Structure formats: structure tokens, C-alpha cells
Amino acid sequence: MTGRFLITVLLSACALSAHAQRARDLGIPFEGTPGPLNAITDVAGVTVGHTTLISDSADGHAIRTGVTAILPRGRDSLMNPVMAATFALNGNGEMTGSAWVEESGLLEGPVMLTNTHSVGIVRDATIAWRIRAAPPDASGYTWSLPLVAETWDGHLNDINGFHVKAQHAEAALENAAGGAVAEGNVGGGTGMVCHEYKCGIGTSSRVVSVLGKTYTAGVLVQANYGLRDDLRIAGAPVGRHLREDRVYTEDDPQAKETGSIIIVVAIDAPLLPHQLERIVKRAGLGLGRMGAIASNGSGDIFVAFGTGNPASQTGLQQMQMLGNEQMDPLFGGVVQATEEAIVNAMIAARDMTGEGGRYAKAIDHRQLLRWLKHYKRQEARSN
């Protein structure tokens, strides 16, 4: 790929973490107790990798896109699946492989996030990576139906230029690591916009106690949804006051649609697939706290996986499950972590100009804090 300038960033989960502010750094209050990293990687074994593509091509097109990989058991995901469930709050989007997750209750491999027109290449690249990286499965075949999900980055990215290549998906997989997770304009979230602000990747976690044991729920989002007027942060209707630098004009047809969001939930409690289905639906409640309405044109698609049980596909298995009466703390943790992950995506993002000179401004932290203070939703430690 040639161009006037080219930045291709292959990021491990911990890259950039020291440079981007997060919502709690600003004193934005949230409920619940986060894990040490306040990230999906607080769930033991989960790794995250990004490939970020930012360039201007020789013919003047803007490349603002990428790939994010989430591996439920790190490299062990190649041979050791996890129990899982998916849910579409509104299904104007794509998550390949979800039919088999619902049929089998298992997620066999990583979750991949990218832009709408790169789903196919990322899916194929993930299959090829699996073939090279691990031996055949127990059936004797190297068989794969990868979970690849998308949101539309065509406002900032030359999405019809098909700039995501197989090597970019492979790099995200190979560079996946534990530790702090880069947020904002990275990976699959590079060109994404939410509530008419620059947005992208965000993550958070919650630690809860059930029957005297501690469990962790982690969430990662690729956020690309929502109109400005609907935006709520920490319960305050800040969007109605933040009217400058809107992406859409009042007469823009796109102003009537609200994009999409992919939400990935990881949890280490011993749960069966039907319980994970209950868990994954709660992500929609966290999204609702932000003011989202899951409009007709929105692809709000979620997946939850659990690492608290083995998931071998052969022989007699010994599984555990929490009783349904014990699941409320987990439900609450997922709702809280989803809300904070989306806010983290907005806070970490930076201004971006893209295809055709179109732009998306990052949310102004000072203006946001002004209105949070107005609604008495700013913690005392913030400036």
C-alpha cells in the first residue's frame, strides 16, 4: 500500500494504555467495583490484540480502519473452546458463526471485530491462521466457523477501498496479549463514531461476590452508534447541551439512523450456555443507560463467553453452574461494565479527519465535566 503517509500500528493489548485518559481519570462516577485493569483482560486468560490502519492513499482516499481480536483463552483458544451465547438487540449487522454458537453453546476460537466490508477477509484470514497455528481438532479436521462482527466506519474510512488485508487480521491475533487494553481510535474501532463523537474501542470490568467466591465480568465494545441528543453519561442528559461539532446536520438522512455496536462479554463464573444467554442480554441494559434506542438501522449484536467450565467436545464432561438465584450480581456487573466501556471508548478517542474531509471530534472533556457537575454527577477528585 502506497501513499503520502502511512501509519500501520500492530498493537498488543497493553500498547497506548499509558497515554489515553479513561472515564474514571476525569472523576466520572460509576457503580460497582472494577478489576485491577478495569478491562476485559481482568478475566484470566483473555487476550486482546489490535491492528490499526491510518493512512492517506496516493489517490487521496483516507484509510481509517483496522481489526481487533479477542481470544477467550489466549493461545489455548485454538484447541479449547468456551461456552457462549449471542444476542441481537437489533440485527441490522453481521456476526458470522453465531448460528453455530447458538446451536452448540460453544465458541471455538477468537472473536474478531472490523468494519462492515471487511468481514469476509477477516473471516478467511482467521481460518487460515487456525490451520497454520494448531493441529487438527479431535474429529481429525481443522474446521472453523469464526465469529467475526462489524460496524460501519464509512464516514471516516474509505470503506469501499477494502484496505483490511489478511495479514492485518493475522497480526491482531498474533499480537493479542493480556494486560491493559488500548482504547479509542485503535483496531476495529479506528474509524468509528458514537453519539456523533469520535469513538471506537472501550473496555471495563466488574468484580462481584457470589456464595463467598469472587468472579469477574469483563466487557469490550466497538461503539459506532447513537445521536447526540440521546447521549447520557452517568445518568446525566449531557447530549442535549453539547451541540457543537456534530457529525450530522439536521437535514442529513444519516441523522435518523444510529449506527451499530458490538459488545463482547467475558465471565469466569461457572455458567452453562443458557445462563450465558441470560447474561448477554443484560449488555443491552448497559447500552440503554447511554441513551441508545436500538433504532431500525442499528446493528446491536452481542456475544458472551464463559471460562468457568471446561468445554471439551468429546467424552463425558463434569460441569458446574451457579443457581439462577445467584446470578443477579453477575447481571448487575455486566450492565455496569458495559456502560463504562462505552464511556471509556469516547473519553480515549481523539479527533479524526477522514474520507472526503469528513471529521469526527472527540468529546470535549472540560465541557462534559461542566455538565456533569451541573447535574451533580462529578466526583470530588476530578478537576
KEKE-3310 file (N, C-alpha, C; in steps of 0.2 Angstrom, whole numbers, plus 5000, padded with zeros to 4 digits):
npx = (5004:5003:5007:5004:5007:5009:5003:5004:4999:5003:4997:4999:4989:4992:4998:4998:4991:4995:4994:4981:4967:4955:4938:4936:4947:4944:4935:4922:4908:4904:4895:4898:4912:4927:4939:4957:4963:4952:4946:4943:4952:4954:4948:4954:4965:4960:4964:4969:4971:4976:4976:4979:4975:4980:4980:4984:4980:4988:4979:4971:4962:4956:4962:4955:4954:4954:4957:4952:4956:4949:4954:4947:4953:4966:4981:4977:4964:4964:4963:4954:4938:4926:4911:4896:4885:4875:4867:4855:4851:4846:4846:4853:4865:4881:4887:4897:4896:4888:4876:4881:4886:4874:4868:4877:4881:4894:4909:4922:4936:4943:4935:4932:4934:4929:4928:4912:4913:4924:4922:4922:4936:4942:4937:4941:4955:4956:4952:4963:4974:4971:4973:4986:4992:4988:4986:4975:4958:4949:4941:4948:4949:4953:4943:4933:4922:4923:4919:4915:4913:4905:4905:4900:4912:4912:4910:4922:4932:4938:4929:4925:4937:4943:4953:4958:4968:4972:4984:4983:4973:4979:4990:4984:4979:4991:4997:4990:4987:4988:4985:4984:4972:4972:4962:4949:4954:4958:4962:4948:4940:4945:4940:4927:4912:4902:4887:4889:4901:4919:4924:4925:4935:4932:4933:4929:4927:4920:4920:4913:4904:4899:4891:4901:4912:4923:4920:4923:4917:4920:4920:4921:4919:4915:4911:4899:4887:4872:4864:4868:4858:4853:4862:4868:4877:4883:4870:4866:4859:4868:4870:4860:4865:4877:4880:4889:4900:4894:4892:4882:4871:4855:4846:4852:4851:4857:4856:4845:4847:4856:4868:4879:4884:4895:4896:4906:4906:4915:4916:4921:4914:4906:4896:4882:4878:4864:4863:4873:4866:4856:4865:4871:4861:4859:4869:4863:4855:4865:4869:4857:4858:4866:4858:4854:4843:4842:4839:4830:4840:4851:4864:4865:4874:4878:4890:4893:4905:4910:4922:4923:4920:4926:4926:4927:4923:4921:4918:4912:4908:4912:4903:4900:4888:4881:4867:4851:4846:4857:4863:4860:4870:4880:4873:4871:4884:4888:4879:4884:4898:4897:4891:4902:4912:4908:4908:4922:4927:4923:4930:4943:4945:4951:4951:4947:4950:4944:4939:4935:4937:4928:4924:4926:4924:4932:4925:4923:4932:4932:4920:4911:4913:4909:4895:4892:4895:4885:4874:4876:4884:4898:4913:4922:4936:4939:4945)
npy = (4994:5011:5028:5046:5047:5034:5025:5011:5002:4989:4982:4976:4971:4980:4991:5009:5011:5019:5032:5037:5045:5039:5036:5036:5043:5056:5058:5054:5046:5029:5014:4999:4988:4989:4977:4975:4980:4986:4981:4970:4960:4957:4946:4930:4924:4929:4937:4952:4959:4972:4978:4993:5004:5018:5030:5040:5038:5037:5041:5049:5045:5041:5031:5023:5012:4995:4980:4970:4958:4946:4934:4921:4911:4915:4909:4896:4896:4890:4877:4874:4877:4889:4890:4899:4912:4921:4937:4947:4963:4973:4968:4974:4971:4961:4945:4933:4915:4915:4907:4894:4895:4897:4885:4875:4880:4883:4893:4892:4897:4914:4930:4942:4959:4971:4982:4984:4980:4972:4960:4947:4945:4945:4934:4924:4925:4922:4908:4903:4906:4898:4886:4885:4887:4878:4860:4848:4846:4836:4828:4826:4835:4852:4863:4877:4890:4905:4919:4933:4950:4966:4984:5000:5010:5020:5034:5040:5032:5025:5014:5006:5004:4993:4990:4983:4969:4951:4949:4959:4955:4943:4948:4955:4944:4937:4946:4947:4950:4949:4961:4979:4987:4994:5009:5018:5026:5014:4998:4988:4998:5010:5020:5023:5030:5037:5043:5054:5058:5056:5039:5022:5008:5002:4997:4988:4982:4971:4966:4954:4946:4930:4918:4918:4917:4925:4933:4938:4949:4955:4967:4972:4984:4989:5003:5012:5020:5029:5046:5063:5070:5060:5056:5050:5051:5044:5045:5058:5069:5074:5076:5084:5096:5098:5104:5107:5104:5093:5078:5076:5086:5093:5090:5079:5063:5053:5056:5051:5038:5027:5020:5006:4994:4983:4971:4963:4951:4944:4931:4923:4915:4899:4894:4889:4887:4892:4900:4910:4915:4922:4931:4938:4946:4956:4966:4974:4982:4990:4997:5004:5013:5023:5030:5025:5018:5007:5008:5006:5005:5000:4990:4980:4970:4956:4946:4933:4925:4911:4906:4898:4884:4869:4865:4854:4844:4831:4815:4811:4825:4835:4847:4863:4874:4890:4893:4899:4909:4915:4923:4937:4947:4945:4949:4963:4967:4965:4975:4987:4987:4987:5000:5008:5004:5009:5023:5024:5022:5033:5043:5040:5042:5052:5067:5065:5067:5062:5052:5061:5073:5073:5074:5069:5075:5072:5070:5084:5085:5095:5102:5092:5088:5100:5099:5087:5091:5101:5093:5086:5075:5072:5067:5071:5071:5075:5087)
npz = (5000:4995:4998:5003:5016:5029:5042:5051:5064:5074:5087:5104:5118:5128:5123:5121:5132:5143:5138:5135:5142:5154:5158:5173:5176:5174:5184:5183:5189:5192:5195:5206:5207:5199:5191:5193:5181:5175:5164:5150:5150:5163:5166:5168:5157:5145:5131:5121:5105:5093:5076:5069:5056:5048:5036:5021:5005:4989:4979:4986:4995:5012:5024:5037:5048:5054:5064:5078:5089:5100:5111:5120:5128:5127:5118:5120:5115:5102:5103:5113:5117:5123:5133:5126:5121:5110:5106:5098:5099:5090:5073:5062:5056:5056:5062:5060:5061:5072:5072:5074:5087:5094:5092:5097:5109:5111:5109:5097:5096:5092:5095:5082:5077:5065:5051:5041:5028:5028:5034:5027:5023:5035:5041:5033:5034:5048:5048:5041:5049:5060:5054:5051:5064:5073:5077:5069:5075:5087:5079:5069:5059:5053:5057:5056:5061:5061:5073:5068:5069:5065:5063:5055:5047:5037:5037:5040:5035:5020:5015:5004:4998:5003:5012:5023:5025:5024:5032:5041:5050:5054:5061:5072:5079:5082:5090:5101:5118:5136:5150:5151:5140:5124:5119:5111:5096:5089:5082:5077:5080:5075:5065:5070:5076:5089:5096:5088:5091:5090:5092:5097:5102:5118:5135:5151:5168:5180:5197:5207:5221:5224:5233:5242:5234:5222:5207:5190:5178:5162:5149:5132:5120:5103:5098:5089:5087:5089:5092:5095:5104:5111:5121:5136:5151:5165:5170:5167:5156:5145:5132:5126:5129:5123:5109:5099:5085:5079:5070:5060:5050:5053:5043:5037:5030:5037:5050:5055:5058:5069:5069:5075:5087:5094:5107:5118:5130:5143:5156:5171:5179:5184:5172:5162:5144:5142:5153:5150:5139:5146:5152:5142:5136:5146:5143:5134:5143:5149:5138:5135:5146:5141:5133:5121:5108:5100:5086:5070:5060:5066:5071:5084:5092:5102:5111:5123:5133:5143:5154:5165:5165:5158:5141:5132:5118:5117:5125:5142:5152:5166:5173:5181:5188:5193:5203:5197:5206:5211:5201:5200:5205:5194:5183:5186:5186:5173:5166:5172:5168:5154:5152:5157:5148:5136:5138:5141:5128:5122:5129:5128:5114:5100:5090:5073:5056:5040:5026:5012:5018:5029:5046:5064:5079:5095:5111:5121:5135:5146:5144:5145:5159:5164:5162:5169:5182:5183:5184:5196:5195:5196:5202:5218:5217:5204:5192)
capx = (5000:5007:5003:5008:5009:5006:5004:5001:5001:5002:4996:4997:4983:4994:5000:4995:4987:4998:4993:4974:4963:4949:4932:4937:4953:4940:4930:4915:4906:4901:4893:4902:4920:4931:4945:4963:4964:4946:4947:4940:4958:4954:4945:4960:4966:4958:4969:4966:4976:4973:4979:4977:4977:4979:4985:4981:4982:4991:4974:4968:4957:4958:4961:4955:4951:4958:4955:4953:4955:4948:4954:4944:4958:4973:4983:4973:4958:4965:4960:4950:4933:4922:4904:4895:4879:4874:4860:4854:4845:4843:4850:4855:4873:4883:4892:4897:4897:4883:4872:4884:4887:4868:4866:4881:4883:4902:4913:4928:4941:4943:4930:4936:4930:4932:4922:4907:4915:4930:4920:4924:4943:4945:4934:4945:4961:4956:4953:4970:4978:4970:4975:4994:4994:4987:4984:4968:4954:4948:4937:4953:4948:4954:4937:4932:4917:4925:4915:4918:4907:4907:4902:4902:4916:4912:4910:4929:4936:4937:4927:4924:4943:4945:4960:4960:4970:4973:4990:4981:4969:4983:4994:4980:4979:4997:4999:4985:4991:4984:4987:4979:4969:4972:4956:4948:4955:4963:4959:4942:4937:4949:4936:4921:4909:4896:4884:4892:4908:4924:4923:4929:4936:4932:4933:4929:4926:4917:4921:4907:4905:4893:4892:4908:4918:4924:4920:4925:4914:4924:4916:4924:4914:4916:4905:4898:4880:4869:4864:4870:4853:4851:4868:4868:4883:4882:4863:4865:4857:4873:4870:4856:4868:4883:4878:4894:4904:4890:4894:4877:4866:4848:4843:4856:4847:4860:4855:4839:4849:4861:4874:4879:4888:4897:4898:4909:4906:4919:4915:4924:4909:4904:4889:4880:4876:4858:4864:4876:4861:4853:4870:4872:4855:4860:4873:4858:4853:4871:4869:4852:4860:4869:4853:4853:4837:4842:4835:4829:4846:4856:4866:4867:4874:4882:4892:4895:4908:4912:4928:4922:4919:4929:4922:4929:4918:4921:4918:4908:4911:4909:4902:4897:4884:4878:4860:4849:4845:4864:4865:4859:4876:4883:4869:4872:4891:4888:4876:4889:4904:4895:4890:4908:4916:4906:4911:4929:4929:4923:4935:4950:4946:4954:4949:4950:4948:4944:4937:4931:4937:4924:4928:4923:4928:4932:4921:4927:4932:4930:4913:4907:4913:4904:4888:4891:4894:4878:4869:4879:4887:4905:4916:4925:4943:4941:4946)
capy = (5000:5017:5034:5051:5045:5028:5023:5004:5000:4982:4984:4972:4974:4985:4997:5015:5012:5024:5038:5039:5045:5035:5040:5037:5048:5063:5058:5052:5041:5023:5009:4993:4988:4986:4973:4979:4984:4989:4979:4963:4956:4955:4939:4927:4920:4933:4942:4956:4962:4977:4981:4999:5006:5025:5032:5043:5034:5041:5044:5054:5042:5041:5024:5024:5006:4990:4974:4969:4951:4944:4927:4919:4908:4916:4904:4890:4896:4887:4870:4873:4882:4891:4890:4905:4914:4928:4940:4953:4968:4975:4964:4976:4970:4954:4942:4927:4910:4915:4901:4888:4896:4896:4878:4871:4883:4884:4897:4889:4902:4921:4935:4947:4965:4975:4986:4981:4977:4968:4954:4941:4944:4944:4928:4919:4925:4918:4901:4901:4907:4892:4880:4886:4888:4872:4854:4846:4845:4829:4825:4825:4841:4858:4865:4883:4895:4911:4924:4940:4955:4973:4991:5004:5016:5023:5041:5042:5027:5023:5008:5003:5003:4986:4991:4977:4963:4945:4950:4963:4950:4939:4952:4956:4938:4935:4951:4948:4949:4951:4967:4984:4986:5001:5011:5024:5025:5008:4991:4989:5005:5016:5025:5023:5036:5036:5049:5060:5060:5051:5034:5016:5003:5003:4991:4989:4975:4972:4960:4953:4941:4926:4912:4918:4917:4931:4932:4944:4950:4960:4969:4976:4986:4993:5008:5016:5021:5035:5053:5067:5072:5055:5054:5051:5049:5044:5047:5065:5070:5079:5076:5089:5103:5098:5104:5109:5099:5087:5075:5076:5091:5091:5088:5074:5057:5048:5059:5047:5031:5027:5015:5000:4992:4976:4971:4956:4950:4938:4930:4917:4911:4893:4895:4885:4891:4895:4906:4915:4919:4927:4936:4943:4951:4962:4971:4979:4987:4995:5002:5009:5018:5028:5034:5021:5016:5002:5010:5002:5004:4999:4983:4980:4962:4955:4939:4932:4918:4909:4902:4895:4877:4866:4865:4849:4842:4823:4811:4813:4831:4837:4854:4866:4880:4894:4893:4905:4914:4918:4927:4944:4951:4945:4953:4970:4968:4966:4981:4992:4987:4989:5007:5011:5003:5014:5030:5024:5022:5040:5048:5039:5044:5058:5070:5062:5069:5056:5051:5066:5078:5072:5073:5067:5077:5069:5074:5089:5083:5100:5103:5086:5089:5106:5097:5083:5095:5104:5088:5083:5068:5073:5065:5077:5071:5077:5095)
capz = (5000:4995:5000:5005:5023:5031:5049:5052:5070:5077:5095:5109:5122:5133:5119:5121:5138:5147:5135:5135:5148:5154:5162:5180:5177:5174:5190:5181:5194:5190:5201:5205:5209:5193:5192:5193:5175:5173:5157:5149:5152:5170:5166:5167:5151:5140:5127:5116:5100:5088:5071:5067:5049:5047:5030:5016:4999:4984:4975:4990:5000:5019:5027:5045:5050:5057:5066:5085:5091:5107:5112:5126:5132:5124:5113:5121:5111:5096:5104:5119:5116:5129:5132:5124:5118:5106:5106:5093:5101:5084:5069:5056:5056:5055:5067:5057:5066:5078:5072:5077:5094:5097:5091:5101:5115:5111:5104:5095:5093:5094:5092:5078:5076:5060:5048:5038:5021:5029:5037:5023:5023:5041:5042:5029:5037:5054:5047:5038:5055:5064:5051:5052:5071:5078:5073:5068:5081:5089:5074:5063:5054:5055:5055:5059:5059:5066:5075:5065:5069:5061:5062:5048:5048:5031:5037:5041:5031:5013:5017:4998:4996:5005:5014:5028:5022:5028:5036:5047:5055:5057:5066:5078:5083:5084:5095:5107:5125:5142:5152:5149:5133:5121:5118:5107:5089:5088:5080:5073:5082:5072:5061:5072:5079:5093:5098:5084:5093:5089:5097:5095:5106:5125:5139:5158:5171:5187:5202:5211:5225:5224:5238:5246:5229:5218:5200:5186:5171:5158:5143:5127:5115:5097:5098:5082:5087:5093:5090:5101:5108:5116:5125:5143:5154:5172:5171:5165:5149:5143:5124:5124:5130:5119:5102:5094:5082:5077:5064:5055:5050:5055:5037:5034:5031:5042:5057:5058:5060:5074:5068:5077:5092:5095:5114:5119:5137:5146:5163:5173:5183:5181:5169:5156:5138:5143:5158:5146:5135:5150:5154:5136:5135:5150:5140:5131:5148:5149:5132:5136:5151:5137:5129:5115:5107:5095:5080:5064:5056:5070:5072:5091:5092:5107:5112:5130:5134:5150:5155:5171:5164:5153:5135:5128:5114:5117:5131:5147:5155:5173:5173:5186:5186:5198:5203:5194:5211:5212:5195:5200:5205:5188:5179:5188:5184:5165:5165:5174:5164:5148:5152:5157:5142:5131:5140:5140:5121:5120:5133:5125:5107:5098:5084:5067:5049:5036:5019:5009:5023:5034:5053:5070:5085:5102:5116:5125:5142:5150:5143:5148:5166:5166:5163:5174:5188:5184:5186:5202:5193:5195:5209:5220:5215:5197:5191)
cpx = (5004:5003:5007:5011:5006:5008:5001:5004:4999:5002:4995:4991:4986:4997:4996:4991:4989:4996:4986:4971:4957:4944:4933:4943:4949:4935:4923:4913:4902:4899:4897:4909:4923:4937:4951:4965:4958:4945:4944:4946:4959:4951:4951:4960:4964:4963:4966:4972:4973:4978:4976:4979:4975:4983:4980:4984:4984:4985:4969:4962:4960:4956:4961:4951:4956:4954:4957:4951:4954:4949:4952:4949:4965:4975:4979:4967:4958:4962:4955:4944:4930:4915:4902:4888:4879:4867:4860:4849:4842:4848:4852:4863:4875:4888:4892:4898:4892:4878:4874:4885:4880:4866:4870:4882:4890:4904:4920:4932:4940:4936:4934:4931:4933:4926:4918:4909:4921:4929:4923:4932:4945:4942:4939:4952:4961:4956:4960:4974:4977:4973:4983:4996:4993:4985:4977:4964:4953:4944:4942:4953:4951:4948:4935:4926:4918:4919:4918:4912:4910:4902:4904:4906:4917:4912:4917:4934:4934:4935:4926:4931:4946:4952:4963:4962:4971:4978:4988:4977:4974:4988:4990:4979:4985:5000:4995:4989:4986:4987:4982:4978:4969:4964:4955:4949:4960:4959:4953:4938:4940:4945:4929:4918:4903:4893:4887:4898:4913:4924:4928:4929:4936:4931:4932:4927:4923:4919:4915:4908:4898:4895:4899:4914:4918:4924:4921:4921:4918:4920:4921:4919:4918:4910:4905:4891:4878:4869:4866:4864:4852:4856:4867:4874:4882:4875:4862:4864:4862:4872:4866:4859:4875:4882:4883:4897:4900:4892:4889:4873:4859:4845:4847:4852:4850:4859:4849:4841:4855:4866:4873:4884:4889:4899:4900:4909:4910:4917:4918:4920:4907:4896:4888:4878:4869:4858:4868:4871:4858:4858:4870:4867:4856:4865:4868:4856:4859:4871:4863:4853:4863:4864:4851:4846:4836:4838:4834:4835:4852:4858:4869:4868:4880:4884:4894:4899:4910:4918:4928:4921:4924:4924:4924:4922:4917:4921:4912:4911:4908:4909:4899:4892:4881:4870:4857:4848:4852:4866:4864:4865:4880:4879:4871:4879:4892:4885:4881:4895:4903:4895:4897:4913:4915:4909:4919:4931:4928:4928:4942:4951:4949:4951:4951:4946:4949:4942:4933:4932:4932:4927:4923:4927:4927:4928:4925:4927:4930:4923:4909:4907:4909:4897:4887:4891:4888:4873:4871:4881:4894:4908:4921:4933:4944:4942:4941)
cpy = (5006:5023:5040:5050:5038:5027:5016:5002:4993:4983:4978:4975:4980:4991:5003:5016:5017:5031:5041:5039:5041:5039:5041:5042:5055:5063:5057:5046:5035:5018:5003:4994:4985:4981:4978:4983:4987:4987:4971:4958:4954:4948:4935:4923:4924:4937:4946:4959:4967:4977:4987:5002:5014:5028:5036:5040:5039:5044:5048:5051:5041:5034:5025:5018:5001:4984:4973:4961:4950:4937:4925:4916:4909:4911:4897:4890:4892:4880:4869:4879:4884:4891:4898:4906:4920:4931:4947:4958:4971:4972:4967:4977:4963:4952:4935:4921:4910:4909:4895:4889:4895:4888:4874:4873:4884:4889:4894:4893:4909:4924:4940:4952:4969:4979:4982:4977:4973:4961:4948:4940:4942:4936:4923:4919:4921:4911:4899:4901:4900:4886:4880:4885:4882:4866:4853:4845:4838:4825:4823:4830:4847:4862:4871:4887:4901:4916:4930:4945:4962:4978:4995:5010:5020:5031:5043:5038:5026:5016:5003:5002:4996:4986:4986:4971:4957:4946:4954:4959:4946:4942:4953:4950:4936:4940:4952:4946:4951:4958:4972:4984:4994:5002:5017:5022:5020:5002:4992:4995:5011:5021:5025:5029:5034:5042:5055:5062:5054:5045:5028:5010:5005:4997:4993:4982:4977:4965:4960:4947:4937:4919:4912:4918:4923:4929:4939:4944:4956:4961:4973:4978:4989:4997:5012:5018:5028:5042:5057:5069:5067:5053:5056:5048:5049:5046:5054:5065:5075:5080:5082:5096:5103:5098:5106:5103:5092:5084:5076:5083:5089:5088:5082:5067:5052:5050:5055:5040:5032:5022:5009:4999:4985:4976:4963:4956:4943:4937:4923:4913:4904:4893:4891:4889:4895:4901:4911:4919:4924:4933:4941:4948:4957:4967:4976:4984:4992:5000:5007:5014:5024:5032:5030:5018:5010:5003:5005:5000:5002:4991:4982:4972:4961:4947:4939:4925:4917:4905:4898:4887:4875:4865:4860:4846:4834:4821:4814:4819:4832:4845:4857:4872:4883:4893:4899:4911:4917:4922:4934:4948:4951:4949:4961:4971:4969:4973:4987:4992:4989:4997:5010:5010:5008:5021:5030:5025:5030:5045:5047:5041:5051:5060:5066:5065:5063:5057:5058:5073:5078:5072:5071:5070:5073:5073:5078:5088:5089:5102:5098:5087:5095:5103:5092:5086:5098:5099:5084:5076:5068:5071:5071:5077:5074:5085:5098)
cpz = (5000:4997:5002:5012:5025:5038:5050:5059:5072:5084:5099:5113:5126:5129:5120:5128:5143:5145:5135:5141:5148:5158:5169:5181:5177:5180:5188:5185:5190:5196:5200:5206:5202:5196:5192:5187:5172:5165:5156:5150:5159:5171:5164:5161:5145:5137:5122:5111:5095:5082:5069:5061:5049:5042:5026:5010:4994:4980:4980:4995:5007:5021:5034:5047:5053:5060:5074:5086:5098:5108:5119:5131:5130:5118:5114:5117:5105:5097:5109:5119:5123:5127:5130:5122:5115:5107:5101:5096:5095:5078:5063:5056:5055:5060:5064:5062:5071:5078:5075:5085:5097:5097:5096:5108:5116:5106:5103:5092:5095:5092:5088:5077:5070:5057:5043:5032:5022:5032:5034:5024:5029:5043:5039:5032:5044:5053:5045:5044:5059:5061:5052:5060:5075:5074:5072:5075:5082:5084:5068:5058:5057:5053:5059:5056:5063:5067:5073:5065:5066:5063:5057:5050:5041:5031:5037:5036:5024:5013:5010:4995:4998:5007:5020:5024:5027:5034:5042:5052:5058:5063:5072:5082:5086:5090:5101:5113:5130:5144:5150:5142:5130:5119:5113:5100:5088:5085:5076:5074:5079:5069:5064:5076:5083:5096:5095:5087:5091:5094:5095:5100:5114:5129:5147:5161:5178:5191:5206:5215:5225:5228:5241:5241:5225:5211:5196:5180:5168:5151:5138:5122:5109:5096:5092:5081:5090:5090:5096:5106:5113:5121:5132:5146:5162:5174:5169:5158:5145:5136:5122:5125:5125:5112:5097:5091:5081:5070:5058:5056:5052:5049:5034:5035:5036:5049:5060:5060:5065:5074:5072:5083:5093:5103:5115:5127:5139:5153:5165:5178:5180:5178:5163:5150:5139:5148:5154:5142:5139:5152:5148:5135:5140:5148:5137:5136:5149:5144:5132:5141:5147:5133:5122:5114:5103:5090:5075:5061:5060:5071:5079:5093:5097:5108:5119:5130:5141:5150:5161:5171:5158:5147:5130:5124:5114:5124:5136:5151:5161:5172:5179:5184:5193:5198:5200:5200:5213:5206:5195:5200:5198:5183:5180:5185:5177:5163:5166:5170:5157:5147:5152:5151:5137:5132:5139:5133:5119:5123:5130:5118:5106:5092:5078:5061:5045:5029:5017:5014:5028:5041:5058:5076:5091:5106:5120:5132:5147:5150:5146:5156:5168:5167:5168:5181:5189:5186:5192:5201:5192:5202:5211:5218:5208:5197:5187)
residu = (MET:THR:GLY:ARG:PHE:LEU:ILE:THR:VAL:LEU:LEU:SER:ALA:CYS:ALA:LEU:SER:ALA:HIS:ALA:GLN:ARG:ALA:ARG:ASP:LEU:GLY:ILE:PRO:PHE:GLU:GLY:THR:PRO:GLY:PRO:LEU:ASN:ALA:ILE:THR:ASP:VAL:ALA:GLY:VAL:THR:VAL:GLY:HIS:THR:THR:LEU:ILE:SER:ASP:SER:ALA:ASP:GLY:HIS:ALA:ILE:ARG:THR:GLY:VAL:THR:ALA:ILE:LEU:PRO:ARG:GLY:ARG:ASP:SER:LEU:MET:ASN:PRO:VAL:MET:ALA:ALA:THR:PHE:ALA:LEU:ASN:GLY:ASN:GLY:GLU:MET:THR:GLY:SER:ALA:TRP:VAL:GLU:GLU:SER:GLY:LEU:LEU:GLU:GLY:PRO:VAL:MET:LEU:THR:ASN:THR:HIS:SER:VAL:GLY:ILE:VAL:ARG:ASP:ALA:THR:ILE:ALA:TRP:ARG:ILE:ARG:ALA:ALA:PRO:PRO:ASP:ALA:SER:GLY:TYR:THR:TRP:SER:LEU:PRO:LEU:VAL:ALA:GLU:THR:TRP:ASP:GLY:HIS:LEU:ASN:ASP:ILE:ASN:GLY:PHE:HIS:VAL:LYS:ALA:GLN:HIS:ALA:GLU:ALA:ALA:LEU:GLU:ASN:ALA:ALA:GLY:GLY:ALA:VAL:ALA:GLU:GLY:ASN:VAL:GLY:GLY:GLY:THR:GLY:MET:VAL:CYS:HIS:GLU:TYR:LYS:CYS:GLY:ILE:GLY:THR:SER:SER:ARG:VAL:VAL:SER:VAL:LEU:GLY:LYS:THR:TYR:THR:ALA:GLY:VAL:LEU:VAL:GLN:ALA:ASN:TYR:GLY:LEU:ARG:ASP:ASP:LEU:ARG:ILE:ALA:GLY:ALA:PRO:VAL:GLY:ARG:HIS:LEU:ARG:GLU:ASP:ARG:VAL:TYR:THR:GLU:ASP:ASP:PRO:GLN:ALA:LYS:GLU:THR:GLY:SER:ILE:ILE:ILE:VAL:VAL:ALA:ILE:ASP:ALA:PRO:LEU:LEU:PRO:HIS:GLN:LEU:GLU:ARG:ILE:VAL:LYS:ARG:ALA:GLY:LEU:GLY:LEU:GLY:ARG:MET:GLY:ALA:ILE:ALA:SER:ASN:GLY:SER:GLY:ASP:ILE:PHE:VAL:ALA:PHE:GLY:THR:GLY:ASN:PRO:ALA:SER:GLN:THR:GLY:LEU:GLN:GLN:MET:GLN:MET:LEU:GLY:ASN:GLU:GLN:MET:ASP:PRO:LEU:PHE:GLY:GLY:VAL:VAL:GLN:ALA:THR:GLU:GLU:ALA:ILE:VAL:ASN:ALA:MET:ILE:ALA:ALA:ARG:ASP:MET:THR:GLY:GLU:GLY:GLY:ARG:TYR:ALA:LYS:ALA:ILE:ASP:HIS:ARG:GLN:LEU:LEU:ARG:TRP:LEU:LYS:HIS:TYR:LYS:ARG:GLN:GLU:ALA:ARG:SER:ASN)
# end
